[in-house]
């Protein structure tokens, strides 16, 4: 360890390569976890851990460790830093109030399951059905009696007394029906009143539960009084008030890195480097691999860390470096209407938030007289390969339609960190954005959009597969998710910093290598090929 240099700046937590000291610390944590046989079942199911390299006040170098959420039913364990606030403390206000809310839940459940409530609802439904049947029968009888009287009148030869008798009979029968109707109304009202008494009690308990839950949640957020390197404090409510979500999400402040930084600041330790890594199986929806490092999540941690890192010298975001400014674009195909270029890995397809150079901006400089948005489709920033553009609006619209109708054939070449079980096949997994960890996507069978990828393994070498993808749909990060997910190929694309191991290759090994389309003017089939650069 003596030949390992101390980092000059703190790790940028949302996109990083782990420092060698971070790797050593993570290996020690994993070694320690292997000795805790009582935790193995829970760890095997999947848990995020974190390490923080620190300098002590006397100049020594060490590390802190933490886990996200709780472990083995507790927030407090030797070897790991304590939580910012221990919500599992049985004597604390949170647990006591939580118990009161749980008691309300039980009362609501007891009422809903009670024989008296169930019987009252059945009695009401039975009374309603009996009333409907009785009144329908009585109404039918009224109609039959009226029909008989009308027939007698039509036949004639009725005396005035008989006509008067029929009128009185009609009036009596209508009055009888009205009395019957009122009787059933009273019985229904009484049956309904019994049900409503229960419903009102349930509603009142639910309102109390909602009010107390919301108040407890806000109280809890205020207990997370987060420090930064300058000694400034902000609770979670203050931190999140200016964010789009305005309120902290559940679990905010309980992830590994906020815990580590809080402990370091409280104990006069200087943070030097961080790393968060996964242990165990991948979750159902998100993509996590045992032993891989991952960036901090955006939804819960980004607002918190923006505050907590104030006062530290932090590495710049590597994705904000404009490394391609001025780099010539390679043109693969061009005519009067269409141009296809080869996008380098790390360059944006279209302008983003950081004013980085993009293929779109470059093409506008190259073709100043072109109309329309030019670029027809997009590639991920880390993906290289063929990018198609149009020189006028009409051609752009026609090419986009081909993409939308999936009449354009696309092929991607990739190298995987692993070998799929089958040499060829189709992955069909629905994908959507992970709202708490943008820009990551996740597999979601309820809310995801269908994503279909055809694949063929070309060759295998030293545990890596070279593969050709033919996507049938064009979802964000589709090939990366389908490669890495346990229900897909379970073999991340080499160098994938979002879903795999960024250290396995110097870049994301995914290249748009072939594109076949109908020329929107000549209607000829155009095939564009870009040799794979890795």
Protein Blocks (a to p, Z undefined) as FASTA:
>chain_A
ZZpccdfbdcdfkbccddfklmmmmmmmmmmmmmmmmlmmmmmnopaddddddddfkopa
cdddddehieehiabdghiacdfbdcklmkbmklmmmmmmmmmmmmmmmmmmpmklmmmm
mmmmmmmmmmmmmmmmmmmmmmmmmmmmmmmmmngoiafklmmmmmmmmmmmmmmmmmmm
mmmmmmmmmmmmmmmmmmmmmmmmmmmmmmmmmmmmmmmmmmmccddfkopacdfklmmm
mgmnlpacehihiamklmmmmmmmmnopacfbdcdddedjddfklccdehiacdddfklm
mmmmmmmmgoiacdddfklpcfkgoiacddfbdcfkbccddddehiafbdcfkopacfkl
mmmmmmmmbgcjhiabdcdfklgcjddddfbfklmmmmmmmmmnopaccddddddedddf
bfbdcddddddddfklccbdcddfklmccdddddddfbdcehiacdddddfbdcehklmm
mmmpmklnopacehiaklmcfklpcbdcdddfbdcdddfklopacddddddfZZ
